[in-house]
Amino acid sequence: MIKFGTDGWRARIAEEFTFENVGLVTQALIDFIKTRGLADKGIAIGYDNRFQSEDFARTAAALCAGAELKTFLTAHAIPSQVLSYTVNNLDLGAGIMITASHNPPEWNGFKIKENFGGSAFPETTQAVEKNVKSTLHFVPAPENIKLIDPDQAYVSKITSIVDLPLIKSANLNIVFDPMHGSGAGYYRKLGLPVTEIRGNRDPLFSGVNPEPLPVNLEESISFIQESALEHPGQLTVCIVVDGDADRIAAIDGTGRFINTHNIFCLLLRHLVTNRKLTGKVIKTFNLSNLIDKLCQEYGLELAVTPIGFKHIAKEILAGDVLLGGEESGGMAVKGYIPERDGLLAGLLLLELMATERKTLAQILDAMMAQHGYFYYDRLDLHTEKGPAIVSQLAKAAPQEFAGFKVKKIETLDGFKLNFADESWILFRASGTEPLLRIYVEGRTPEAVKLILGAGENLVRLG
């Protein structure tokens, strides 16, 4: 059964993710576009560096062309946000991005991008799901596909948002790790003096998932530490993006991992204190409480959404959002499309370092010294029973957990226990994979380990 999750339809290649099924989903999207009166606007198709992504993209493009849609296919692999920007910039009816983002190498996926330049809303994907038929009624017309290179327009857009001359003049030692994904080469296209690692195409992603987590970055952490020693007079940083470059993490020159919660806070500080910008702040249900404290300090309105960037996009489209982000590393900033962009977020981190002449760790530690220290970790348990487990947990109302007093229980998206010291644990079934995710934020690394262990035991013991 073809079903869209948190962001797109994803499945194992050659099992469910087949050329036939890609054709059927494409046809369902075409039918949807035609019923909404968007067919005359045309459609763009892009793809990442995964196994056969370009072939799946050509299959989708040929069907769109056969349905008499003006069809654009990117001439090379691109980040997801480049496809989103292209759809918006060319005022197209929709876009198709062939990518499974940060999922394991044996997976691929089909993301729908709407005219506004962001992930499809649930009502769109639900309508497409209902349109899926068992056979094709459109005849492919590959000869009617127009190849395009969207890079120049995209690079021009993000260049207009950041201060590239400042970054280039700041004597930074910049390492860029695209994790073998489709973000490779983009910082060089901006003319930045970067050392790029893992920039070659590898559909197996060096044997790890292309997700910027410490477990997948051991070699990168070692590389950045050595690079920092080789450049003692420079501020060193490694910007890491996932397989389709729409999500971000970073590594400090000391080898310290800068997670997405930290990055959100760093970007918020930069946009407010250095850029002097204002607006509403949007965070998903599983992001840090340090964000709340910063919003209080800056006098900014904060909204919390369910997990999934489509919820953030809706808030952005409503107007005047300064920064929106999610735990998995997707960030969107004011003056851009309602879409996450790991490359742009990375540039803003570099701009922050260039402005304050400090490392990310130094800036982050100063914020936490003022507002309190927050630490984070996540555990992914492989199980098909994630929704049932969360439902069962939600029936309980404990007053204490792992020795911490429960202050509040929330069920906006999953089951979340908030403790008296502002730490918390969240149980949630993944919307894209057969996983139960356990998220924990605590005030010390020891507390995070304790709470996370208790959460795992609770799930495993039933």
C-alpha positions as CSV (number, residue, x, y, z in Angstrom):
1,M,0.0,0.0,0.0
2,I,1.4,3.4,-1.0
3,K,1.1,5.8,1.9
4,F,2.6,9.2,2.5
5,G,4.2,9.8,5.9
6,T,5.6,12.8,7.7
7,D,7.2,14.1,4.4
8,G,6.6,12.0,1.3
9,W,6.2,8.4,0.4
10,R,9.3,6.3,1.3
11,A,9.9,2.6,0.8
12,R,12.6,0.0,0.2
13,I,14.0,0.0,-3.4
14,A,12.8,-3.0,-5.5
15,E,10.3,-4.1,-2.8
16,E,7.7,-1.4,-2.7
17,F,9.7,1.5,-4.3
18,T,9.6,0.2,-7.9
19,F,9.4,1.9,-11.3
20,E,5.8,0.7,-11.6
21,N,4.8,2.2,-8.2
22,V,6.6,5.5,-8.9
23,G,4.6,5.7,-12.2
24,L,1.3,5.1,-10.4
25,V,2.1,7.7,-7.7
26,T,3.1,10.2,-10.4
27,Q,-0.1,9.5,-12.3
28,A,-2.1,10.2,-9.1
29,L,-0.3,13.5,-8.7
30,I,-1.0,14.4,-12.3
31,D,-4.7,13.7,-11.8
32,F,-4.7,15.8,-8.7
33,I,-2.9,18.7,-10.5
34,K,-5.4,18.6,-13.3
35,T,-8.4,18.6,-10.9
36,R,-7.0,21.7,-9.1
37,G,-6.5,23.6,-12.4
38,L,-2.7,23.7,-12.1
39,A,-1.8,21.6,-15.2
40,D,-1.0,24.7,-17.3
41,K,1.6,25.8,-14.8
42,G,3.8,22.8,-15.4
43,I,5.9,20.6,-13.1
44,A,9.6,20.1,-12.2
45,I,11.3,16.9,-11.2
46,G,14.5,16.6,-9.2
47,Y,16.5,13.8,-7.6
48,D,19.3,13.1,-5.1
49,N,22.4,10.8,-5.2
50,R,20.6,7.6,-4.1
51,F,20.7,4.4,-6.1
52,Q,18.8,4.9,-9.4
53,S,17.3,8.2,-8.3
54,E,17.9,9.7,-11.7
55,D,16.1,6.7,-13.3
56,F,13.1,7.0,-11.1
57,A,13.0,10.8,-11.8
58,R,13.0,10.1,-15.6
59,T,10.2,7.7,-15.2
60,A,8.1,10.3,-13.4
61,A,9.1,13.1,-15.8
62,A,8.2,10.9,-18.9
63,L,4.7,10.3,-17.5
64,C,4.2,14.0,-16.7
65,A,5.2,14.9,-20.3
66,G,2.9,12.2,-21.6
67,A,0.1,13.8,-19.7
68,E,0.8,17.0,-21.6
69,L,2.2,18.8,-18.7
70,K,5.1,21.2,-19.3
71,T,7.8,19.1,-17.7
72,F,11.2,20.2,-16.4
73,L,13.8,17.6,-15.3
74,T,16.9,18.7,-13.5
75,A,20.1,17.9,-15.4
76,H,21.9,16.6,-12.3
77,A,21.2,15.7,-8.7
78,I,20.1,18.5,-6.5
79,P,19.2,19.3,-2.8
80,S,15.5,19.1,-2.1
81,Q,15.3,22.8,-1.4
82,V,16.7,23.6,-4.8
83,L,13.7,21.8,-6.3
84,S,11.3,23.6,-4.0
85,Y,12.8,27.0,-4.9
86,T,12.6,26.2,-8.6
87,V,8.9,25.3,-8.3
88,N,8.2,28.6,-6.5
89,N,10.5,30.7,-8.7
90,L,9.0,29.4,-12.0
91,D,5.5,29.5,-10.6
92,L,4.9,25.8,-11.4
93,G,1.9,23.7,-10.4
94,A,4.0,21.3,-8.4
95,G,7.3,19.5,-8.1
96,I,8.5,15.9,-7.5
97,M,11.6,15.2,-5.6
98,I,13.0,11.7,-5.7
99,T,14.8,11.3,-2.4
100,A,14.6,9.4,0.9
101,S,16.4,12.2,2.7
102,H,18.3,10.7,5.7
103,N,16.9,7.2,5.4
104,P,19.1,4.1,5.0
105,P,20.7,3.4,1.6
106,E,18.2,0.7,0.6
107,W,15.3,3.3,0.7
108,N,14.1,5.9,-1.7
109,G,11.2,8.3,-1.7
110,F,8.8,10.5,-3.5
111,K,8.3,14.0,-2.1
112,I,5.7,16.4,-3.5
113,K,6.5,20.1,-3.5
114,E,3.6,22.6,-3.8
115,N,3.5,25.8,-5.7
116,F,4.5,27.9,-2.7
117,G,7.9,26.2,-2.6
118,G,7.5,23.7,0.3
119,S,6.4,20.2,1.3
120,A,2.9,19.1,0.4
121,F,0.2,19.6,3.0
122,P,-1.6,16.5,4.4
123,E,-4.8,17.3,2.4
124,T,-2.7,17.2,-0.8
125,T,-0.9,13.9,0.0
126,Q,-4.2,12.4,1.1
127,A,-5.9,13.3,-2.1
128,V,-2.9,11.9,-4.1
129,E,-3.1,8.6,-2.1
130,K,-6.8,8.3,-3.0
131,N,-6.0,8.9,-6.7
132,V,-3.6,5.9,-6.9
133,K,-4.9,3.4,-9.5
134,S,-3.7,-0.1,-10.3
135,T,-2.8,0.6,-13.9
136,L,-1.4,3.5,-15.9
137,H,-3.6,5.5,-18.3
138,F,-1.0,8.0,-19.4
139,V,1.6,7.0,-22.0
140,P,5.2,8.2,-21.3
141,A,6.6,10.8,-23.6
142,P,10.3,11.2,-22.7
143,E,11.0,13.2,-25.8
144,N,8.9,16.1,-24.4
145,I,11.0,16.5,-21.3
146,K,13.0,19.8,-20.9
147,L,16.3,19.5,-19.0
148,I,17.1,22.5,-16.7
149,D,19.9,23.5,-14.4
150,P,18.3,25.3,-11.5
151,D,21.6,26.1,-9.6
152,Q,22.2,29.7,-10.8
153,A,18.8,30.9,-9.7
154,Y,19.0,29.1,-6.3
155,V,22.6,30.3,-5.6
156,S,21.5,33.9,-6.5
157,K,18.7,33.7,-4.0
158,I,20.7,32.4,-1.0
159,T,23.5,34.8,-1.8
160,S,21.0,37.7,-1.4
161,I,20.2,36.5,2.1
162,V,23.7,36.1,3.6
163,D,26.8,38.3,3.7
164,L,29.2,36.2,1.6
165,P,31.9,38.9,1.5
166,L,32.0,39.0,5.3
167,I,32.3,35.2,5.5
168,K,35.0,35.1,2.9
169,S,37.0,37.8,4.7
170,A,36.7,36.3,8.2
171,N,39.7,33.8,8.0
172,L,37.5,30.8,8.8
173,N,38.6,27.3,8.4
174,I,35.5,25.8,6.9
175,V,35.0,22.0,6.4
176,F,31.9,20.9,4.6
177,D,30.5,17.3,4.8
178,P,27.5,16.6,2.5
179,M,27.6,12.9,3.5
180,H,27.9,11.8,-0.2
181,G,24.6,13.5,-0.8
182,S,23.3,15.9,-3.4
183,G,24.6,19.0,-1.4
184,A,28.1,18.3,-2.6
185,G,29.8,21.1,-4.5
186,Y,27.3,23.9,-3.6
187,Y,29.5,25.8,-1.2
188,R,32.2,25.9,-3.8
189,K,29.6,27.3,-6.3
190,L,29.3,30.2,-3.9
191,G,33.0,30.8,-4.0
192,L,33.6,29.9,-0.4
193,P,37.1,28.6,0.6
194,V,36.0,25.2,1.9
195,T,37.5,21.8,2.4
196,E,34.8,19.3,1.3
197,I,34.8,15.7,2.6
198,R,32.6,12.9,1.5
199,G,31.6,14.9,-1.6
200,N,31.7,12.0,-4.0
201,R,28.5,10.1,-4.9
202,D,28.2,6.9,-2.9
203,P,24.7,5.3,-2.9
204,L,25.8,3.3,0.2
205,F,26.8,6.4,2.0
206,S,30.0,4.8,3.4
207,G,28.0,2.3,5.2
208,V,26.0,4.7,7.4
209,N,22.7,6.5,7.1
210,P,23.1,10.0,5.6
211,E,21.8,11.6,8.7
212,P,24.0,14.1,10.6
213,L,24.1,12.4,14.0
214,P,27.3,11.6,15.9
215,V,27.1,7.9,15.3
216,N,27.4,8.6,11.5
217,L,30.1,11.3,11.8
218,E,33.0,9.6,13.6
219,E,35.4,10.1,10.6
220,S,34.2,13.6,10.2
221,I,34.8,14.5,13.8
222,S,38.4,13.1,13.6
223,F,39.0,15.1,10.4
224,I,37.8,18.4,11.8
225,Q,40.0,17.9,15.0
226,E,43.0,17.4,12.8
227,S,42.1,20.3,10.5
228,A,41.8,22.6,13.5
229,L,45.3,21.6,14.7
230,E,46.6,22.4,11.2
231,H,45.0,25.8,11.2
232,P,45.7,27.2,14.7
233,G,45.1,30.8,13.7
234,Q,41.6,30.3,12.3
235,L,38.2,29.6,13.7
236,T,37.3,26.1,12.6
237,V,33.9,24.6,11.9
238,C,32.4,21.7,10.0
239,I,29.0,22.2,8.4
240,V,27.2,18.8,7.9
241,V,24.0,18.3,5.8
242,D,22.0,15.1,5.2
243,G,21.5,13.1,2.0
244,D,19.4,15.8,0.3
245,A,21.0,18.7,2.1
246,D,17.8,20.2,3.6
247,R,18.9,19.4,7.2
248,I,21.9,20.5,9.1
249,A,24.3,19.8,12.0
250,A,27.7,21.1,12.8
251,I,31.0,20.1,14.4
252,D,33.1,22.5,16.4
253,G,36.9,22.6,15.9
254,T,37.3,20.7,19.2
255,G,35.2,17.8,17.7
256,R,32.2,18.9,19.7
257,F,28.9,18.0,18.0
258,I,26.6,20.9,17.6
259,N,23.1,19.4,17.4
260,T,20.0,20.9,15.8
261,H,18.6,22.2,19.1
262,N,21.9,24.2,19.5
263,I,21.8,25.3,15.9
264,F,18.3,26.7,16.2
265,C,19.3,28.7,19.3
266,L,22.5,30.0,17.6
267,L,20.5,31.1,14.5
268,L,17.9,32.7,16.6
269,R,20.5,34.7,18.5
270,H,22.2,35.8,15.3
271,L,19.0,36.9,13.6
272,V,17.9,38.9,16.6
273,T,21.1,40.3,18.1
274,N,23.2,40.7,15.0
275,R,20.7,41.0,12.2
276,K,18.2,43.0,14.3
277,L,15.2,41.1,12.8
278,T,11.9,40.3,14.5
279,G,9.0,37.9,13.9
280,K,7.3,34.9,15.3
281,V,9.3,31.8,16.2
282,I,8.1,28.3,15.3
283,K,9.4,25.1,16.8
284,T,8.2,21.5,16.7
285,F,7.1,19.6,19.7
286,N,10.5,17.9,20.2
287,L,12.8,20.9,20.2
288,S,14.7,22.4,23.1
289,N,13.2,24.4,26.0
290,L,16.2,26.8,25.6
291,I,14.3,28.2,22.7
292,D,11.5,29.2,25.0
293,K,13.9,31.1,27.2
294,L,15.5,32.9,24.3
295,C,12.1,34.0,23.0
296,Q,11.3,35.3,26.5
297,E,14.5,37.3,26.5
298,Y,14.0,38.7,23.0
299,G,10.2,39.3,23.5
300,L,9.2,37.1,20.6
301,E,6.1,35.1,20.2
302,L,6.7,31.3,20.1
303,A,4.4,28.7,18.6
304,V,4.8,24.9,19.0
305,T,3.6,22.6,16.2
306,P,3.4,18.8,15.7
307,I,6.4,17.2,14.1
308,G,6.8,17.6,10.3
309,F,8.0,20.6,8.4
310,K,4.6,21.0,6.7
311,H,3.2,22.3,10.0
312,I,6.0,25.0,10.1
313,A,5.4,25.8,6.5
314,K,1.7,26.6,7.2
315,E,2.8,29.1,9.9
316,I,5.3,30.7,7.6
317,L,2.7,31.2,4.9
318,A,0.5,32.9,7.5
319,G,3.1,35.6,7.8
320,D,5.9,37.2,9.7
321,V,7.9,34.2,10.9
322,L,11.5,34.9,11.8
323,L,12.7,31.3,12.3
324,G,11.0,27.9,12.1
325,G,12.7,24.6,12.8
326,E,12.5,20.9,13.7
327,E,14.5,18.4,15.7
328,S,15.7,16.6,12.6
329,G,17.6,19.6,11.5
330,G,15.3,21.4,9.1
331,M,15.4,25.3,9.5
332,A,13.7,28.1,7.6
333,V,14.4,31.8,7.9
334,K,12.7,35.0,7.2
335,G,13.0,36.2,3.6
336,Y,13.0,32.7,2.0
337,I,10.5,30.1,0.8
338,P,8.7,28.1,3.5
339,E,11.2,25.3,3.3
340,R,14.1,23.9,5.3
341,D,17.5,24.5,3.8
342,G,20.6,23.0,5.4
343,L,22.9,24.9,3.1
344,L,21.4,28.3,3.9
345,A,21.3,27.5,7.7
346,G,25.0,26.6,7.5
347,L,25.9,29.9,5.7
348,L,24.1,31.8,8.5
349,L,26.2,29.9,11.1
350,L,29.3,30.9,9.2
351,E,28.0,34.5,9.2
352,L,27.5,34.3,12.9
353,M,31.0,33.2,13.5
354,A,32.4,35.9,11.1
355,T,30.4,38.6,12.9
356,E,31.3,37.7,16.5
357,R,34.7,36.2,15.8
358,K,34.0,33.3,18.1
359,T,33.5,29.5,17.6
360,L,30.0,28.1,17.7
361,A,30.9,26.4,21.0
362,Q,32.0,29.6,22.6
363,I,28.7,31.4,21.6
364,L,26.6,28.5,22.6
365,D,28.2,28.2,26.0
366,A,27.7,31.9,26.7
367,M,24.0,31.5,26.0
368,M,23.7,28.5,28.3
369,A,25.7,30.2,31.0
370,Q,22.9,32.8,31.0
371,H,19.9,30.6,30.6
372,G,20.9,27.2,32.0
373,Y,22.4,24.1,30.4
374,F,20.3,21.8,28.2
375,Y,21.5,18.5,26.8
376,Y,19.8,16.1,24.4
377,D,19.8,12.6,23.0
378,R,17.5,10.4,21.0
379,L,17.0,6.6,20.7
380,D,15.4,4.9,17.6
381,L,13.9,1.5,18.3
382,H,13.0,-0.6,15.2
383,T,9.4,-1.8,15.6
384,E,6.2,-1.9,13.6
385,K,4.2,-1.4,16.8
386,G,5.2,2.2,17.4
387,P,1.7,3.7,17.2
388,A,0.3,1.0,19.5
389,I,3.1,1.5,22.0
390,V,2.6,5.3,22.2
391,S,-1.2,4.8,22.5
392,Q,-0.6,2.4,25.4
393,L,1.8,4.8,27.1
394,A,-0.6,7.7,26.8
395,K,-3.2,5.8,28.9
396,A,-0.8,6.1,31.9
397,A,-0.4,9.3,34.0
398,P,2.7,8.8,36.1
399,Q,3.5,11.3,38.8
400,E,7.2,10.4,38.7
401,F,9.5,8.9,36.1
402,A,13.2,7.8,36.5
403,G,13.2,9.8,39.8
404,F,11.9,13.0,38.2
405,K,8.7,14.6,39.3
406,V,6.2,14.9,36.4
407,K,4.9,18.4,36.0
408,K,2.9,18.1,32.8
409,I,1.8,15.5,30.3
410,E,1.3,16.5,26.6
411,T,0.0,14.5,23.6
412,L,0.3,17.1,20.8
413,D,2.3,14.6,18.8
414,G,3.2,11.4,20.7
415,F,3.4,11.1,24.5
416,K,5.5,13.6,26.4
417,L,6.4,13.8,30.1
418,N,7.6,17.3,31.2
419,F,9.5,17.3,34.5
420,A,9.8,20.0,37.2
421,D,13.4,20.9,36.2
422,E,12.3,21.6,32.6
423,S,13.7,18.3,31.3
424,W,11.4,16.0,29.3
425,I,11.0,12.7,27.5
426,L,8.9,12.2,24.4
427,F,7.7,8.9,22.8
428,R,6.6,9.1,19.2
429,A,6.2,6.7,16.3
430,S,8.1,7.8,13.2
431,G,5.9,9.0,10.3
432,T,8.5,7.8,7.7
433,E,10.0,4.5,9.0
434,P,9.1,1.6,11.2
435,L,10.6,3.2,14.3
436,L,9.6,4.3,17.8
437,R,11.6,7.4,18.6
438,I,12.4,8.3,22.2
439,Y,13.6,11.9,22.6
440,V,15.1,13.3,25.8
441,E,16.2,16.7,27.0
442,G,17.9,17.1,30.4
443,R,19.8,19.6,32.4
444,T,22.9,17.4,32.6
445,P,24.4,14.7,30.3
446,E,23.9,12.2,33.2
447,A,20.2,13.1,33.5
448,V,19.7,12.6,29.8
449,K,21.3,9.1,29.9
450,L,19.2,8.2,33.0
451,I,15.9,9.3,31.5
452,L,16.6,7.8,28.1
453,G,17.5,4.5,29.7
454,A,14.4,4.5,31.7
455,G,12.4,5.2,28.6
456,E,14.0,2.3,26.7
457,N,13.3,-0.1,29.6
458,L,9.7,1.0,29.8
459,V,9.2,0.3,26.1
460,R,11.1,-3.0,26.0
461,L,9.5,-4.4,29.2
462,G,6.0,-3.3,28.0
